[in-house]
Protein backbone atom coordinates (compact mmCIF):
# COMPACT_ATOMS: atom_id res chain seq x y z
CA UNK A 1 0.00 0.00 0.00
CA UNK A 2 1.27 3.50 -0.87
CA UNK A 3 2.31 5.55 2.11
CA UNK A 4 -0.28 8.39 2.31
CA UNK A 5 2.41 10.64 3.77
CA UNK A 6 4.53 10.25 0.63
CA UNK A 7 1.94 10.98 -2.04
CA UNK A 8 4.36 13.28 -3.85
CA UNK A 9 7.46 11.12 -3.64
CA UNK A 10 9.57 11.46 -6.76
CA UNK A 11 7.92 14.70 -7.82
CA UNK A 12 9.62 18.06 -8.40
CA UNK A 13 7.42 20.95 -7.30
CA UNK A 14 7.93 24.66 -7.94
CA UNK A 15 6.15 27.08 -5.60
CA UNK A 16 6.11 30.83 -6.26
CA UNK A 17 5.27 33.35 -3.57
CA UNK A 18 6.89 30.90 -1.16
CA UNK A 19 8.27 33.38 1.37
CA UNK A 20 5.03 33.62 3.36
CA UNK A 21 1.41 32.62 3.65
CA UNK A 22 -0.10 30.13 1.22
CA UNK A 23 3.11 29.61 -0.74
CA UNK A 24 5.18 28.90 2.36
CA UNK A 25 2.58 26.51 3.77
CA UNK A 26 2.23 24.69 0.47
CA UNK A 27 5.98 24.27 0.07
CA UNK A 28 6.11 22.72 3.54
CA UNK A 29 3.14 20.46 2.77
CA UNK A 30 4.47 19.18 -0.55
CA UNK A 31 7.95 18.59 0.93
CA UNK A 32 6.40 16.65 3.81
CA UNK A 33 4.60 14.56 1.21
CA UNK A 34 7.85 13.63 -0.51
CA UNK A 35 8.31 16.25 -3.23
CA UNK A 36 11.59 18.02 -3.90
CA UNK A 37 10.52 21.65 -3.69
CA UNK A 38 11.90 24.71 -5.48
CA UNK A 39 10.81 27.77 -3.52
CA UNK A 40 10.59 31.08 -5.39
CA UNK A 41 10.14 34.61 -4.04
CA UNK A 42 11.99 37.91 -3.76
CA UNK A 43 12.84 37.66 -0.06
CA UNK A 44 15.88 35.42 -0.02
CA UNK A 45 16.25 35.47 3.76
CA UNK A 46 12.75 34.10 4.26
CA UNK A 47 13.37 31.41 1.65
CA UNK A 48 16.64 30.35 3.30
CA UNK A 49 14.89 29.95 6.64
CA UNK A 50 12.11 27.91 5.05
CA UNK A 51 14.59 25.71 3.17
CA UNK A 52 16.49 24.94 6.37
CA UNK A 53 13.29 23.94 8.13
CA UNK A 54 12.26 21.70 5.25
CA UNK A 55 15.69 20.05 5.16
CA UNK A 56 15.72 19.56 8.92
CA UNK A 57 12.47 17.65 8.48
CA UNK A 58 14.12 15.36 5.94
CA UNK A 59 12.90 17.16 2.83
CA UNK A 60 14.62 18.74 -0.15
CA UNK A 61 14.36 22.45 -0.93
CA UNK A 62 16.02 24.66 -3.52
CA UNK A 63 16.05 28.42 -2.89
CA UNK A 64 15.42 30.63 -5.92
CA UNK A 65 15.37 34.33 -5.07
CA UNK A 66 13.59 35.81 -8.09
CA UNK A 67 10.82 38.21 -9.02
CA UNK A 68 8.09 36.59 -11.13
CA UNK A 69 7.68 39.90 -12.94
CA UNK A 70 11.18 39.41 -14.39
CA UNK A 71 10.86 37.00 -17.32
CA UNK A 72 14.60 36.44 -17.64
CA UNK A 73 14.91 35.63 -13.94
CA UNK A 74 12.15 33.06 -14.21
CA UNK A 75 13.77 31.42 -17.22
CA UNK A 76 17.03 31.23 -15.27
CA UNK A 77 15.16 29.73 -12.32
CA UNK A 78 13.71 27.03 -14.56
CA UNK A 79 17.18 26.12 -15.83
CA UNK A 80 18.42 25.85 -12.25
CA UNK A 81 15.52 23.67 -11.16
CA UNK A 82 16.11 21.19 -13.96
CA UNK A 83 19.87 21.12 -13.31
CA UNK A 84 19.63 20.62 -9.56
CA UNK A 85 16.34 18.81 -8.93
CA UNK A 86 15.31 17.43 -12.31
CA UNK A 87 12.40 18.48 -14.51
CA UNK A 88 9.51 20.10 -12.69
CA UNK A 89 6.24 18.17 -12.83
CA UNK A 90 4.23 20.36 -10.44
CA UNK A 91 3.94 24.15 -10.57
CA UNK A 92 2.02 26.07 -7.94
CA UNK A 93 1.74 29.53 -9.49
CA UNK A 94 0.95 31.47 -6.34
CA UNK A 95 2.77 34.82 -6.25
CA UNK A 96 0.38 37.74 -6.03
CA UNK A 97 -0.33 41.18 -4.65
CA UNK A 98 -3.64 42.75 -3.55
CA UNK A 99 -4.11 46.52 -3.49
CA UNK A 100 -7.35 48.45 -3.15
CA UNK A 101 -8.62 51.94 -3.97
CA UNK A 102 -11.70 53.55 -5.50
CA UNK A 103 -11.25 53.37 -9.24
CA UNK A 104 -11.63 57.14 -9.61
CA UNK A 105 -8.55 57.71 -7.47
CA UNK A 106 -6.60 56.57 -10.54
CA UNK A 107 -4.00 54.64 -8.54
CA UNK A 108 -2.22 53.78 -11.76
CA UNK A 109 1.02 52.60 -10.14
CA UNK A 110 -0.93 50.13 -8.01
CA UNK A 111 -2.87 48.94 -11.07
CA UNK A 112 0.37 48.29 -12.89
CA UNK A 113 1.93 46.49 -9.95
CA UNK A 114 -1.01 44.07 -9.74
CA UNK A 115 -0.91 43.49 -13.48
CA UNK A 116 2.86 42.94 -13.39
CA UNK A 117 2.70 40.33 -10.62
CA UNK A 118 -0.75 38.73 -10.87
CA UNK A 119 -0.92 38.51 -14.66
CA UNK A 120 2.48 39.06 -16.28
CA UNK A 121 4.26 37.22 -13.46
CA UNK A 122 1.87 34.31 -13.86
CA UNK A 123 2.63 34.15 -17.58
CA UNK A 124 6.38 34.51 -17.05
CA UNK A 125 6.32 31.53 -14.71
CA UNK A 126 4.17 29.44 -17.03
CA UNK A 127 6.42 30.32 -19.95
CA UNK A 128 9.53 29.33 -18.02
CA UNK A 129 8.30 26.01 -16.62
CA UNK A 130 5.71 24.76 -19.11
CA UNK A 131 8.27 22.92 -21.29
CA UNK A 132 9.33 20.95 -18.22
CA UNK A 133 5.73 20.17 -17.25
CA UNK A 134 4.93 18.91 -20.75
CA UNK A 135 8.09 16.81 -20.91
CA UNK A 136 7.45 15.38 -17.45
CA UNK A 137 3.88 14.51 -18.38
CA UNK A 138 5.10 12.74 -21.52
CA UNK A 139 7.52 10.71 -19.42
CA UNK A 140 5.46 10.07 -16.27
CA UNK A 141 1.90 10.39 -17.61
CA UNK A 142 1.08 13.34 -15.37
CA UNK A 143 2.06 16.90 -14.46
CA UNK A 144 0.19 19.61 -12.57
CA UNK A 145 -0.24 23.35 -13.02
CA UNK A 146 -2.18 25.00 -10.19
CA UNK A 147 -2.82 28.74 -10.45
CA UNK A 148 -3.90 30.79 -7.43
CA UNK A 149 -6.90 32.91 -8.31
CA UNK A 150 -9.39 34.34 -5.79
CA UNK A 151 -13.05 34.37 -4.92
CA UNK A 152 -12.74 37.91 -6.28
CA UNK A 153 -12.84 36.34 -9.74
CA UNK A 154 -16.51 35.54 -9.12
CA UNK A 155 -17.90 38.30 -6.89
CA UNK A 156 -17.90 42.09 -6.83
CA UNK A 157 -16.04 43.88 -4.03
CA UNK A 158 -15.94 47.70 -4.02
CA UNK A 159 -12.43 49.20 -4.27
CA UNK A 160 -10.95 45.84 -5.38
CA UNK A 161 -11.89 46.10 -9.06
CA UNK A 162 -8.43 45.85 -10.64
CA UNK A 163 -7.32 43.09 -8.25
CA UNK A 164 -10.50 41.13 -8.94
CA UNK A 165 -10.02 41.61 -12.68
CA UNK A 166 -6.49 40.18 -12.51
CA UNK A 167 -7.86 37.14 -10.71
CA UNK A 168 -10.70 36.71 -13.20
CA UNK A 169 -7.93 36.57 -15.81
CA UNK A 170 -6.24 33.77 -13.85
CA UNK A 171 -9.42 31.71 -13.61
CA UNK A 172 -10.41 32.12 -17.24
CA UNK A 173 -6.91 31.52 -18.51
CA UNK A 174 -6.69 28.33 -16.46
CA UNK A 175 -9.88 26.99 -18.00
CA UNK A 176 -8.57 27.69 -21.48
CA UNK A 177 -5.18 26.16 -20.77
CA UNK A 178 -6.91 22.87 -20.04
CA UNK A 179 -7.95 22.70 -23.70
CA UNK A 180 -4.30 22.83 -24.77
CA UNK A 181 -2.66 20.93 -21.95
CA UNK A 182 -5.20 18.30 -20.92
CA UNK A 183 -4.48 16.18 -24.01
CA UNK A 184 -0.79 16.34 -23.02
CA UNK A 185 -1.59 14.96 -19.53
CA UNK A 186 -0.90 18.28 -17.81
CA UNK A 187 -3.70 18.97 -15.36
CA UNK A 188 -4.62 22.63 -14.86
CA UNK A 189 -6.56 23.95 -11.88
CA UNK A 190 -7.62 27.41 -10.78
CA UNK A 191 -7.72 27.67 -6.99
CA UNK A 192 -10.04 30.41 -5.70
CA UNK A 193 -9.65 31.05 -1.96
CA UNK A 194 -11.95 33.23 0.08
CA UNK A 195 -10.63 34.98 3.18
CA UNK A 196 -7.26 33.49 4.22
CA UNK A 197 -5.14 34.81 7.07
CA UNK A 198 -1.96 35.87 5.22
CA UNK A 199 0.23 38.91 4.59
CA UNK A 200 -1.81 39.73 1.48
CA UNK A 201 -4.17 41.97 3.45
CA UNK A 202 -1.20 43.92 4.81
CA UNK A 203 -0.66 45.36 1.33
CA UNK A 204 -3.99 47.19 1.54
CA UNK A 205 -3.82 50.89 2.51
CA UNK A 206 -7.27 52.10 1.43
CA UNK A 207 -9.17 53.03 4.65
CA UNK A 208 -12.55 51.75 3.46
CA UNK A 209 -11.07 48.45 2.35
CA UNK A 210 -9.17 48.08 5.63
CA UNK A 211 -12.37 48.68 7.58
CA UNK A 212 -14.18 46.07 5.50
CA UNK A 213 -11.41 43.51 6.02
CA UNK A 214 -11.32 44.20 9.76
CA UNK A 215 -15.05 43.67 9.94
CA UNK A 216 -14.73 40.38 8.09
CA UNK A 217 -12.06 39.23 10.56
CA UNK A 218 -14.43 39.91 13.45
CA UNK A 219 -17.43 38.28 11.80
CA UNK A 220 -15.78 35.17 10.34
CA UNK A 221 -13.26 32.52 11.20
CA UNK A 222 -10.86 32.89 8.27
CA UNK A 223 -9.04 30.07 6.56
CA UNK A 224 -5.42 29.41 7.44
CA UNK A 225 -2.65 28.96 4.83
CA UNK A 226 -2.42 25.29 5.81
CA UNK A 227 -6.00 24.79 4.62
CA UNK A 228 -5.03 25.90 1.12
CA UNK A 229 -1.81 23.88 1.25
CA UNK A 230 -3.82 20.76 2.03
CA UNK A 231 -6.13 21.54 -0.89
CA UNK A 232 -3.17 21.81 -3.28
CA UNK A 233 -1.75 18.53 -1.95
CA UNK A 234 -5.12 16.86 -2.55
CA UNK A 235 -5.55 18.23 -6.08
CA UNK A 236 -2.10 17.13 -7.14
CA UNK A 237 -2.27 13.64 -5.65
CA UNK A 238 -5.42 12.49 -7.42
CA UNK A 239 -5.23 9.74 -10.05
CA UNK A 240 -4.03 11.08 -13.39
CA UNK A 241 -7.49 10.68 -14.89
CA UNK A 242 -9.02 13.22 -12.46
CA UNK A 243 -8.67 17.01 -12.73
CA UNK A 244 -10.45 19.59 -10.59
CA UNK A 245 -10.50 22.47 -13.05
CA UNK A 246 -11.75 25.14 -10.63
CA UNK A 247 -11.82 24.89 -6.84
CA UNK A 248 -13.33 27.53 -4.57
CA UNK A 249 -12.28 27.25 -0.92
CA UNK A 250 -14.20 29.47 1.44
CA UNK A 251 -14.42 29.92 5.19
CA UNK A 252 -17.48 28.06 6.35
CA UNK A 253 -19.17 31.31 7.36
CA UNK A 254 -18.35 33.27 4.19
CA UNK A 255 -21.30 33.45 1.80
CA UNK A 256 -19.72 35.59 -0.94
N, C-alpha and C positions, 0 to 999 in steps of 0.2 A: 504494500500500500504506500502511496506517495505521502511523504511527510507534509502535512498541511502548513507547517512553518517554513517550508522551503519551496513554496509554489513558484518562485521566480528564480530558482537555481539555474545557473547557466545563461541567464539573460544579462544584457548590458543595457542599463537604463540611463537616460539623460534627463535631468530635471532642471528647468530654468526657474529663476526666482527662488533659488534654494537657500538664500541666506536668512530667511525668516518664514513664519507663518505656514501656509499650506505647502509651499515648496520644501521647506525644511522638514516638516512632518512626513511628507511623502517620501523624501529621500531616505529618512530613517526607516520608514515602513518597508520600502522595497528592499533596502539592504538587509533588514532583519529577515526578509522572506527569501534571501539568497541571491539577489541581483548584485552585480557590480555596478556601482552608481557613479555617474559623472555629474557633479554638482556645479551649476552655473549661476553666477550673479556678479554684481559689481563689487560687493564688499568682501574682499579677499580674507580679511581677518575672521569674519563670521564663518566663511566657508572652511577655513583651516580648523577652526574649533569643531565644526560639525564633522569634518572628515576624521579628526582624531577620535571623536566619540564613536563614530561608526566603526572605525578600525579596532578600537578597544573592545567593542562588542563582537569582534570576529568578522566584520564585514570588510568590503573593499570600496574605497571612495577615491575619486580623482577630482581635485580642485581645478576649476577653470574660471578664473576671474575675467569676466567679459561682459560687455554691454550688448544685449540682444539688438539694440538699435544700430549696432555697428556690423554691417554684413561681412566685412573682411574678418573681423574678430570671430564671428560665428563659424565661418568657413575654416579658420585656423583651429577652432575648438573641435570641430568635427574630425579634422585630420589627427589631432592629438588623441581623441577618444579611440579612433580605430587603431592607432599605433600602440596605445598603452593598455586598452581594455578589450579590443576587438570591435567588430562592427556593432553599432547600436541596433537593438531590435525593439526598443521601447523609448518613446519620447513623450515626456510630460511637459507640454508647452504652457508654462504657468506664469511667467513674468508679466507683471501688469502694474498699472498705476491708476488711481481713482481720484479725480479732482472734481470739484463742484462749484458752480456759480450760475446766477441767472444768465440766460443766453445774451440778454441785451447789455451785459457788462463787457461783452466782447473780450473775454479773457483768452486772447488768441494764442499767447505763449502756452497756456495750459492746454488748449485744444491740441496744439501741435505736439506737445509732450505725450499726451494720451495716444494720439495717432502714431507717433514714433515708436512707442513701446508696445501698445496693445495690438496694433495692426501691422506696422512695418516690422517690428521686432518678431512678431509671430511668423511673418513670412520669411524673414531672414533665417530663423531657426529651422523652419520647414525646408527651406532651400538648401541649407547646409547639411541636414541630416537625412533628408528623404532618400537619397541614393543608398545610404546604408540600410534604411528600413526596408526598401524594396529588395535589396540584395539579401538581407537576412530572411525576409519572408520567402524568397525563392529557395533558400537553402533549408530553412527550418519549417516552412509551411505557415508561419505566423509572424507578424510584427504589429506593434500598437502605436498609434498616434492619438494622444489625449490632449485636447485643447481646453484650457480653462476659460470659460465664458462667464456668465453671471445671470441671475434671475432678472437683472436689468435688461437683458435681451428680449424679455417677454412683456414686462410691465413698464408703466410710465411713472417716473419719479421726478418731481420738479427739481430743477437745478442740476440734474445729473444727465442732461440730454446727450452731450457729446460722449461721455463715458458709456452710457447705455448704447449709443449708436456703435461705438467700437466693439462692444460685446455682441451686439446683434450681427455684426460682420463676422465675428468668430463663430457663432452658431451656424449661420447660413453657409459660410465657407466650409465648415466641417461636414455639413450634410452633402455639399457638392463634391468634396474630396472623396467621399465614399464611392461615388460613381466611377472615379478614376482608379482608386486604390483598392477597393474591395475585390475586384477580379484578380488583383496581384497579391491577395492574402494579407494586406495591410488593413487592420481594423482602425476606423476613425471614430472618435467619440467627442462630443461637446459636453463638457461638465459645467452645469449652471448652478453654483451655490447661491443660497440666500445669505442671510446674515451669518458671518463667521468672525470669530474674535481673532483678528490679526492686526498687523501694522497698517493695513490698507486704509483704515479709517483715519489714521494719524495724518495722512496726506491732505485731508480735507480742512480748508480754512474758512469756507463760507459759513457765516454765523447761523443762517437758517438751516443749512444742511447739518451742521454740528448739533443744533438743537433737536432736529429730527432723529439723528442717530442716537443721541443720548436718551431720548424718549423710548426708542426701540430697545435699547439696552435695559431700561427699567421694566419695560412691558413684557419682554421675551427672554427666554433662555436661549442664547445664541449657540450656534454650532461651534465646535472647537476644530482647529486644524487637523487633529487626529481623525476626526469623523470623515473629512474629505480624503485624507490619506488612505483610510480603510476602503473608501469607495473606489479610489484609483486601483488599489491592490486587487479588489474584487473584479473590476472591469477587465483588468489585464491578466487575470488568471483563469478566465472562462475557457471552455473548449474553443478551438479555433473556429468552429462553425457558428459561434454566437458573438454578436456585436451589438452592444447597447449604443445606438447612434446618438442619443441625446438624453442626458440624465440630469434631472433637477433635484437638488438636495436642499431641503428647507428645514429650518427649525420647526419643531412640531407645532408651535404656536403661531408661526408666520403664515398668514393667509395669502399675501401677495407682496 
